[in-house]
Amino acid sequence: MADTDVNAGTLTVTITEALAVGHDVVADERDFAQTMTHTFASIANVSKRILKLANTNLTTIASFGSAESVGVFKRADVKYIRVTNLDGTAALQVGLDDGASDAGYTSLAPATSIMYTGTTVEGGNDGETLDAATALKVLGVAGHQVEVFIASV
């Protein structure tokens, strides 16, 4: 019988920033380009999907728990999350929520992405205690399209 196991791989994420600031004197021009590469080893599970928000309500787009089950990612195994706002004009609110007292949301500009490398969140302003997130949530306009990519071991 043929081997049908999925073999884990390494996810490589590269962020490239390119900026050259001109000057009247060419010798005084400044280059602020930078490339950052991060690798995530042993990735064997990947979920990538595009969602269309039904309304303007806060919407759970991924759930996390202490064990993997249908529709739930095992929190400790999640290594990388990317959310991309596919809308060309409207901002998207996106964040991690612990389902109790803490959540951290940010505004994601049109046609941009945000990345998370873990599933902890702190809603207070002291930043001392990070709580285990139970959900990744978004808030946008009706018909808003969102892409979510989650990689785990």
PyMOL commands that place a pseudoatom at each C-alpha (Angstrom):
pseudoatom trace, name=CA, resn=MET, resi=1, chain=A, elem=C, hetatm=0, pos=[0.000, 0.000, 0.000]
pseudoatom trace, name=CA, resn=ALA, resi=2, chain=A, elem=C, hetatm=0, pos=[1.232, 3.514, -0.829]
pseudoatom trace, name=CA, resn=ASP, resi=3, chain=A, elem=C, hetatm=0, pos=[2.348, 5.871, 1.911]
pseudoatom trace, name=CA, resn=THR, resi=4, chain=A, elem=C, hetatm=0, pos=[-0.445, 8.421, 2.382]
pseudoatom trace, name=CA, resn=ASP, resi=5, chain=A, elem=C, hetatm=0, pos=[0.852, 10.370, 5.381]
pseudoatom trace, name=CA, resn=VAL, resi=6, chain=A, elem=C, hetatm=0, pos=[1.193, 14.132, 5.190]
pseudoatom trace, name=CA, resn=ASN, resi=7, chain=A, elem=C, hetatm=0, pos=[4.765, 15.130, 5.888]
pseudoatom trace, name=CA, resn=ALA, resi=8, chain=A, elem=C, hetatm=0, pos=[5.335, 18.327, 7.836]
pseudoatom trace, name=CA, resn=GLY, resi=9, chain=A, elem=C, hetatm=0, pos=[7.113, 21.181, 6.107]
pseudoatom trace, name=CA, resn=THR, resi=10, chain=A, elem=C, hetatm=0, pos=[8.611, 24.544, 6.925]
pseudoatom trace, name=CA, resn=LEU, resi=11, chain=A, elem=C, hetatm=0, pos=[6.548, 27.673, 6.366]
pseudoatom trace, name=CA, resn=THR, resi=12, chain=A, elem=C, hetatm=0, pos=[8.668, 30.642, 5.321]
pseudoatom trace, name=CA, resn=VAL, resi=13, chain=A, elem=C, hetatm=0, pos=[7.210, 34.136, 5.696]
pseudoatom trace, name=CA, resn=THR, resi=14, chain=A, elem=C, hetatm=0, pos=[9.095, 37.045, 4.139]
pseudoatom trace, name=CA, resn=ILE, resi=15, chain=A, elem=C, hetatm=0, pos=[8.283, 40.701, 4.655]
pseudoatom trace, name=CA, resn=THR, resi=16, chain=A, elem=C, hetatm=0, pos=[9.963, 43.140, 2.299]
pseudoatom trace, name=CA, resn=GLU, resi=17, chain=A, elem=C, hetatm=0, pos=[9.952, 46.876, 2.861]
pseudoatom trace, name=CA, resn=ALA, resi=18, chain=A, elem=C, hetatm=0, pos=[11.278, 49.033, 0.042]
pseudoatom trace, name=CA, resn=LEU, resi=19, chain=A, elem=C, hetatm=0, pos=[11.724, 52.763, 0.489]
pseudoatom trace, name=CA, resn=ALA, resi=20, chain=A, elem=C, hetatm=0, pos=[14.238, 55.100, -1.077]
pseudoatom trace, name=CA, resn=VAL, resi=21, chain=A, elem=C, hetatm=0, pos=[14.034, 58.727, -0.019]
pseudoatom trace, name=CA, resn=GLY, resi=22, chain=A, elem=C, hetatm=0, pos=[15.359, 61.053, -2.670]
pseudoatom trace, name=CA, resn=HIS, resi=23, chain=A, elem=C, hetatm=0, pos=[17.382, 64.200, -2.159]
pseudoatom trace, name=CA, resn=ASP, resi=24, chain=A, elem=C, hetatm=0, pos=[18.534, 67.065, -4.367]
pseudoatom trace, name=CA, resn=VAL, resi=25, chain=A, elem=C, hetatm=0, pos=[22.064, 65.738, -3.923]
pseudoatom trace, name=CA, resn=VAL, resi=26, chain=A, elem=C, hetatm=0, pos=[22.204, 62.124, -5.099]
pseudoatom trace, name=CA, resn=ALA, resi=27, chain=A, elem=C, hetatm=0, pos=[24.904, 61.290, -2.558]
pseudoatom trace, name=CA, resn=ASP, resi=28, chain=A, elem=C, hetatm=0, pos=[22.486, 62.258, 0.233]
pseudoatom trace, name=CA, resn=GLU, resi=29, chain=A, elem=C, hetatm=0, pos=[19.676, 59.917, -0.828]
pseudoatom trace, name=CA, resn=ARG, resi=30, chain=A, elem=C, hetatm=0, pos=[18.620, 57.395, 1.815]
pseudoatom trace, name=CA, resn=ASP, resi=31, chain=A, elem=C, hetatm=0, pos=[17.618, 53.767, 1.376]
pseudoatom trace, name=CA, resn=PHE, resi=32, chain=A, elem=C, hetatm=0, pos=[15.394, 52.278, 4.078]
pseudoatom trace, name=CA, resn=ALA, resi=33, chain=A, elem=C, hetatm=0, pos=[14.833, 48.880, 2.444]
pseudoatom trace, name=CA, resn=GLN, resi=34, chain=A, elem=C, hetatm=0, pos=[14.676, 45.828, 4.676]
pseudoatom trace, name=CA, resn=THR, resi=35, chain=A, elem=C, hetatm=0, pos=[13.700, 42.193, 4.350]
pseudoatom trace, name=CA, resn=MET, resi=36, chain=A, elem=C, hetatm=0, pos=[12.717, 40.060, 7.333]
pseudoatom trace, name=CA, resn=THR, resi=37, chain=A, elem=C, hetatm=0, pos=[12.312, 36.304, 6.985]
pseudoatom trace, name=CA, resn=HIS, resi=38, chain=A, elem=C, hetatm=0, pos=[10.861, 34.020, 9.627]
pseudoatom trace, name=CA, resn=THR, resi=39, chain=A, elem=C, hetatm=0, pos=[10.489, 30.262, 9.402]
pseudoatom trace, name=CA, resn=PHE, resi=40, chain=A, elem=C, hetatm=0, pos=[8.016, 28.003, 11.186]
pseudoatom trace, name=CA, resn=ALA, resi=41, chain=A, elem=C, hetatm=0, pos=[9.126, 24.362, 11.325]
pseudoatom trace, name=CA, resn=SER, resi=42, chain=A, elem=C, hetatm=0, pos=[7.002, 21.206, 11.422]
pseudoatom trace, name=CA, resn=ILE, resi=43, chain=A, elem=C, hetatm=0, pos=[3.877, 22.724, 9.867]
pseudoatom trace, name=CA, resn=ALA, resi=44, chain=A, elem=C, hetatm=0, pos=[1.507, 19.897, 8.960]
pseudoatom trace, name=CA, resn=ASN, resi=45, chain=A, elem=C, hetatm=0, pos=[-1.915, 21.563, 9.123]
pseudoatom trace, name=CA, resn=VAL, resi=46, chain=A, elem=C, hetatm=0, pos=[-2.974, 24.566, 7.075]
pseudoatom trace, name=CA, resn=SER, resi=47, chain=A, elem=C, hetatm=0, pos=[-6.321, 26.284, 6.684]
pseudoatom trace, name=CA, resn=LYS, resi=48, chain=A, elem=C, hetatm=0, pos=[-6.802, 28.991, 4.079]
pseudoatom trace, name=CA, resn=ARG, resi=49, chain=A, elem=C, hetatm=0, pos=[-10.201, 30.400, 3.267]
pseudoatom trace, name=CA, resn=ILE, resi=50, chain=A, elem=C, hetatm=0, pos=[-11.980, 33.480, 2.033]
pseudoatom trace, name=CA, resn=LEU, resi=51, chain=A, elem=C, hetatm=0, pos=[-15.069, 34.608, 3.895]
pseudoatom trace, name=CA, resn=LYS, resi=52, chain=A, elem=C, hetatm=0, pos=[-17.764, 37.096, 2.993]
pseudoatom trace, name=CA, resn=LEU, resi=53, chain=A, elem=C, hetatm=0, pos=[-19.187, 38.817, 6.085]
pseudoatom trace, name=CA, resn=ALA, resi=54, chain=A, elem=C, hetatm=0, pos=[-22.957, 38.603, 6.228]
pseudoatom trace, name=CA, resn=ASN, resi=55, chain=A, elem=C, hetatm=0, pos=[-23.461, 41.767, 8.272]
pseudoatom trace, name=CA, resn=THR, resi=56, chain=A, elem=C, hetatm=0, pos=[-21.756, 44.338, 10.487]
pseudoatom trace, name=CA, resn=ASN, resi=57, chain=A, elem=C, hetatm=0, pos=[-21.757, 42.109, 13.593]
pseudoatom trace, name=CA, resn=LEU, resi=58, chain=A, elem=C, hetatm=0, pos=[-18.580, 40.937, 15.311]
pseudoatom trace, name=CA, resn=THR, resi=59, chain=A, elem=C, hetatm=0, pos=[-17.884, 37.611, 13.560]
pseudoatom trace, name=CA, resn=THR, resi=60, chain=A, elem=C, hetatm=0, pos=[-15.761, 34.673, 14.730]
pseudoatom trace, name=CA, resn=ILE, resi=61, chain=A, elem=C, hetatm=0, pos=[-13.585, 33.479, 11.840]
pseudoatom trace, name=CA, resn=ALA, resi=62, chain=A, elem=C, hetatm=0, pos=[-11.508, 30.938, 13.812]
pseudoatom trace, name=CA, resn=SER, resi=63, chain=A, elem=C, hetatm=0, pos=[-11.862, 29.226, 17.185]
pseudoatom trace, name=CA, resn=PHE, resi=64, chain=A, elem=C, hetatm=0, pos=[-9.109, 27.963, 19.489]
pseudoatom trace, name=CA, resn=GLY, resi=65, chain=A, elem=C, hetatm=0, pos=[-9.218, 25.410, 22.289]
pseudoatom trace, name=CA, resn=SER, resi=66, chain=A, elem=C, hetatm=0, pos=[-7.033, 23.138, 24.391]
pseudoatom trace, name=CA, resn=ALA, resi=67, chain=A, elem=C, hetatm=0, pos=[-7.715, 20.269, 21.968]
pseudoatom trace, name=CA, resn=GLU, resi=68, chain=A, elem=C, hetatm=0, pos=[-8.361, 20.098, 18.250]
pseudoatom trace, name=CA, resn=SER, resi=69, chain=A, elem=C, hetatm=0, pos=[-11.903, 19.309, 17.182]
pseudoatom trace, name=CA, resn=VAL, resi=70, chain=A, elem=C, hetatm=0, pos=[-14.260, 20.097, 14.320]
pseudoatom trace, name=CA, resn=GLY, resi=71, chain=A, elem=C, hetatm=0, pos=[-13.920, 23.813, 13.627]
pseudoatom trace, name=CA, resn=VAL, resi=72, chain=A, elem=C, hetatm=0, pos=[-11.471, 24.351, 16.521]
pseudoatom trace, name=CA, resn=PHE, resi=73, chain=A, elem=C, hetatm=0, pos=[-7.702, 24.733, 16.246]
pseudoatom trace, name=CA, resn=LYS, resi=74, chain=A, elem=C, hetatm=0, pos=[-5.545, 23.419, 19.095]
pseudoatom trace, name=CA, resn=ARG, resi=75, chain=A, elem=C, hetatm=0, pos=[-4.265, 26.659, 20.594]
pseudoatom trace, name=CA, resn=ALA, resi=76, chain=A, elem=C, hetatm=0, pos=[-0.777, 25.380, 21.487]
pseudoatom trace, name=CA, resn=ASP, resi=77, chain=A, elem=C, hetatm=0, pos=[-0.227, 24.075, 17.941]
pseudoatom trace, name=CA, resn=VAL, resi=78, chain=A, elem=C, hetatm=0, pos=[-1.033, 27.307, 16.085]
pseudoatom trace, name=CA, resn=LYS, resi=79, chain=A, elem=C, hetatm=0, pos=[2.207, 28.950, 14.954]
pseudoatom trace, name=CA, resn=TYR, resi=80, chain=A, elem=C, hetatm=0, pos=[1.112, 31.506, 12.373]
pseudoatom trace, name=CA, resn=ILE, resi=81, chain=A, elem=C, hetatm=0, pos=[-2.075, 33.397, 11.509]
pseudoatom trace, name=CA, resn=ARG, resi=82, chain=A, elem=C, hetatm=0, pos=[-2.572, 35.892, 8.693]
pseudoatom trace, name=CA, resn=VAL, resi=83, chain=A, elem=C, hetatm=0, pos=[-5.742, 37.903, 8.132]
pseudoatom trace, name=CA, resn=THR, resi=84, chain=A, elem=C, hetatm=0, pos=[-6.039, 39.898, 4.909]
pseudoatom trace, name=CA, resn=ASN, resi=85, chain=A, elem=C, hetatm=0, pos=[-8.638, 42.593, 4.334]
pseudoatom trace, name=CA, resn=LEU, resi=86, chain=A, elem=C, hetatm=0, pos=[-9.638, 41.995, 0.708]
pseudoatom trace, name=CA, resn=ASP, resi=87, chain=A, elem=C, hetatm=0, pos=[-11.879, 45.064, 0.574]
pseudoatom trace, name=CA, resn=GLY, resi=88, chain=A, elem=C, hetatm=0, pos=[-10.441, 47.953, -1.430]
pseudoatom trace, name=CA, resn=THR, resi=89, chain=A, elem=C, hetatm=0, pos=[-12.140, 50.767, 0.487]
pseudoatom trace, name=CA, resn=ALA, resi=90, chain=A, elem=C, hetatm=0, pos=[-13.342, 49.737, 3.972]
pseudoatom trace, name=CA, resn=ALA, resi=91, chain=A, elem=C, hetatm=0, pos=[-11.214, 49.120, 7.066]
pseudoatom trace, name=CA, resn=LEU, resi=92, chain=A, elem=C, hetatm=0, pos=[-11.640, 45.865, 9.002]
pseudoatom trace, name=CA, resn=GLN, resi=93, chain=A, elem=C, hetatm=0, pos=[-11.445, 45.473, 12.765]
pseudoatom trace, name=CA, resn=VAL, resi=94, chain=A, elem=C, hetatm=0, pos=[-9.561, 42.272, 13.654]
pseudoatom trace, name=CA, resn=GLY, resi=95, chain=A, elem=C, hetatm=0, pos=[-8.377, 40.770, 16.907]
pseudoatom trace, name=CA, resn=LEU, resi=96, chain=A, elem=C, hetatm=0, pos=[-7.960, 37.934, 19.344]
pseudoatom trace, name=CA, resn=ASP, resi=97, chain=A, elem=C, hetatm=0, pos=[-10.552, 37.469, 22.093]
pseudoatom trace, name=CA, resn=ASP, resi=98, chain=A, elem=C, hetatm=0, pos=[-10.330, 35.292, 25.212]
pseudoatom trace, name=CA, resn=GLY, resi=99, chain=A, elem=C, hetatm=0, pos=[-14.114, 35.007, 25.505]
pseudoatom trace, name=CA, resn=ALA, resi=100, chain=A, elem=C, hetatm=0, pos=[-14.096, 36.524, 28.988]
pseudoatom trace, name=CA, resn=SER, resi=101, chain=A, elem=C, hetatm=0, pos=[-12.483, 39.821, 29.886]
pseudoatom trace, name=CA, resn=ASP, resi=102, chain=A, elem=C, hetatm=0, pos=[-9.648, 40.372, 27.428]
pseudoatom trace, name=CA, resn=ALA, resi=103, chain=A, elem=C, hetatm=0, pos=[-9.503, 41.154, 23.739]
pseudoatom trace, name=CA, resn=GLY, resi=104, chain=A, elem=C, hetatm=0, pos=[-7.099, 43.045, 21.533]
pseudoatom trace, name=CA, resn=TYR, resi=105, chain=A, elem=C, hetatm=0, pos=[-8.444, 44.568, 18.322]
pseudoatom trace, name=CA, resn=THR, resi=106, chain=A, elem=C, hetatm=0, pos=[-6.861, 46.759, 15.693]
pseudoatom trace, name=CA, resn=SER, resi=107, chain=A, elem=C, hetatm=0, pos=[-8.040, 48.468, 12.536]
pseudoatom trace, name=CA, resn=LEU, resi=108, chain=A, elem=C, hetatm=0, pos=[-6.779, 46.849, 9.357]
pseudoatom trace, name=CA, resn=ALA, resi=109, chain=A, elem=C, hetatm=0, pos=[-6.641, 49.219, 6.390]
pseudoatom trace, name=CA, resn=PRO, resi=110, chain=A, elem=C, hetatm=0, pos=[-8.135, 48.193, 3.026]
pseudoatom trace, name=CA, resn=ALA, resi=111, chain=A, elem=C, hetatm=0, pos=[-6.073, 45.663, 1.035]
pseudoatom trace, name=CA, resn=THR, resi=112, chain=A, elem=C, hetatm=0, pos=[-3.614, 44.979, 3.870]
pseudoatom trace, name=CA, resn=SER, resi=113, chain=A, elem=C, hetatm=0, pos=[-2.764, 42.083, 6.172]
pseudoatom trace, name=CA, resn=ILE, resi=114, chain=A, elem=C, hetatm=0, pos=[-1.981, 41.460, 9.826]
pseudoatom trace, name=CA, resn=MET, resi=115, chain=A, elem=C, hetatm=0, pos=[-0.021, 38.516, 11.198]
pseudoatom trace, name=CA, resn=TYR, resi=116, chain=A, elem=C, hetatm=0, pos=[-0.048, 36.780, 14.561]
pseudoatom trace, name=CA, resn=THR, resi=117, chain=A, elem=C, hetatm=0, pos=[2.540, 34.278, 15.742]
pseudoatom trace, name=CA, resn=GLY, resi=118, chain=A, elem=C, hetatm=0, pos=[0.562, 33.058, 18.724]
pseudoatom trace, name=CA, resn=THR, resi=119, chain=A, elem=C, hetatm=0, pos=[-2.883, 32.908, 20.274]
pseudoatom trace, name=CA, resn=THR, resi=120, chain=A, elem=C, hetatm=0, pos=[-2.574, 34.949, 23.446]
pseudoatom trace, name=CA, resn=VAL, resi=121, chain=A, elem=C, hetatm=0, pos=[-4.189, 38.302, 24.153]
pseudoatom trace, name=CA, resn=GLU, resi=122, chain=A, elem=C, hetatm=0, pos=[-4.234, 40.987, 26.834]
pseudoatom trace, name=CA, resn=GLY, resi=123, chain=A, elem=C, hetatm=0, pos=[-6.965, 43.595, 27.021]
pseudoatom trace, name=CA, resn=GLY, resi=124, chain=A, elem=C, hetatm=0, pos=[-5.560, 45.607, 29.894]
pseudoatom trace, name=CA, resn=ASN, resi=125, chain=A, elem=C, hetatm=0, pos=[-3.020, 48.367, 29.607]
pseudoatom trace, name=CA, resn=ASP, resi=126, chain=A, elem=C, hetatm=0, pos=[-0.370, 46.740, 31.803]
pseudoatom trace, name=CA, resn=GLY, resi=127, chain=A, elem=C, hetatm=0, pos=[0.465, 43.938, 29.344]
pseudoatom trace, name=CA, resn=GLU, resi=128, chain=A, elem=C, hetatm=0, pos=[1.589, 41.692, 32.197]
pseudoatom trace, name=CA, resn=THR, resi=129, chain=A, elem=C, hetatm=0, pos=[-0.804, 38.761, 31.809]
pseudoatom trace, name=CA, resn=LEU, resi=130, chain=A, elem=C, hetatm=0, pos=[-1.490, 37.233, 28.431]
pseudoatom trace, name=CA, resn=ASP, resi=131, chain=A, elem=C, hetatm=0, pos=[-4.613, 35.078, 28.314]
pseudoatom trace, name=CA, resn=ALA, resi=132, chain=A, elem=C, hetatm=0, pos=[-5.340, 32.196, 25.980]
pseudoatom trace, name=CA, resn=ALA, resi=133, chain=A, elem=C, hetatm=0, pos=[-7.496, 33.413, 23.096]
pseudoatom trace, name=CA, resn=THR, resi=134, chain=A, elem=C, hetatm=0, pos=[-10.607, 31.412, 22.264]
pseudoatom trace, name=CA, resn=ALA, resi=135, chain=A, elem=C, hetatm=0, pos=[-11.404, 33.182, 18.990]
pseudoatom trace, name=CA, resn=LEU, resi=136, chain=A, elem=C, hetatm=0, pos=[-10.140, 35.276, 16.128]
pseudoatom trace, name=CA, resn=LYS, resi=137, chain=A, elem=C, hetatm=0, pos=[-12.857, 37.819, 15.343]
pseudoatom trace, name=CA, resn=VAL, resi=138, chain=A, elem=C, hetatm=0, pos=[-13.500, 40.496, 12.740]
pseudoatom trace, name=CA, resn=LEU, resi=139, chain=A, elem=C, hetatm=0, pos=[-15.887, 43.393, 12.333]
pseudoatom trace, name=CA, resn=GLY, resi=140, chain=A, elem=C, hetatm=0, pos=[-16.518, 44.907, 8.934]
pseudoatom trace, name=CA, resn=VAL, resi=141, chain=A, elem=C, hetatm=0, pos=[-19.259, 45.931, 6.555]
pseudoatom trace, name=CA, resn=ALA, resi=142, chain=A, elem=C, hetatm=0, pos=[-21.868, 43.610, 5.061]
pseudoatom trace, name=CA, resn=GLY, resi=143, chain=A, elem=C, hetatm=0, pos=[-20.326, 41.796, 2.100]
pseudoatom trace, name=CA, resn=HIS, resi=144, chain=A, elem=C, hetatm=0, pos=[-16.792, 42.478, 3.345]
pseudoatom trace, name=CA, resn=GLN, resi=145, chain=A, elem=C, hetatm=0, pos=[-14.357, 39.818, 2.085]
pseudoatom trace, name=CA, resn=VAL, resi=146, chain=A, elem=C, hetatm=0, pos=[-11.644, 38.513, 4.393]
pseudoatom trace, name=CA, resn=GLU, resi=147, chain=A, elem=C, hetatm=0, pos=[-8.935, 35.915, 3.844]
pseudoatom trace, name=CA, resn=VAL, resi=148, chain=A, elem=C, hetatm=0, pos=[-7.644, 33.915, 6.815]
pseudoatom trace, name=CA, resn=PHE, resi=149, chain=A, elem=C, hetatm=0, pos=[-4.601, 31.625, 6.740]
pseudoatom trace, name=CA, resn=ILE, resi=150, chain=A, elem=C, hetatm=0, pos=[-3.695, 29.505, 9.788]
pseudoatom trace, name=CA, resn=ALA, resi=151, chain=A, elem=C, hetatm=0, pos=[-0.686, 27.182, 10.023]
pseudoatom trace, name=CA, resn=SER, resi=152, chain=A, elem=C, hetatm=0, pos=[-0.181, 24.723, 12.873]
pseudoatom trace, name=CA, resn=VAL, resi=153, chain=A, elem=C, hetatm=0, pos=[1.952, 21.726, 13.780]
for i in range(1, 153): cmd.bond("trace and resi %d" % i, "trace and resi %d" % (i + 1))
show_as sticks, trace
zoom trace
